[in-house]
């Protein structure tokens, strides 16, 4: 993927935030506009490559995952399905090992091999089985069990 295209969603949200501020009607209250812009800018940050989030190198996890059978979640910034997974898992998500495929070429290659050449995330290793975009509830159950 082109490195600049990784910023497209974040740039679009930031542009909408700026437009919301610039197109405010005279006499309109500032607070709702500022709150809207703040939410849009927070969303832009969350979907941008600048959002680092959790990451453990795949080279370190590869053998450990096979040996211990823990939960490994491959993700990337800007992926709404990944953000949904993080939100649903909440604090229990800390038990999983997270691998950012934009920061780890070996992890990106693993995900592409498992998904027909596509970087489809979240891709999750649960009990030794590789699942693409599983239901967050299933992952949460596996984390609670083990």
Secondary structure, DSSP 8 states (H G I E B T S, - for coil): --GGGGGHHHHHHHHHHHHHHHT--TT--HHHHHHHHHHHHHHHHHHSTT-------HHHHHHHHHHH---EEEE-TT-HHHHHHHHHHGGGGGGSEEEETTT-HHHHHHHHHHTTT---S-EEEETTEEEES--HHHHHHHHHH-
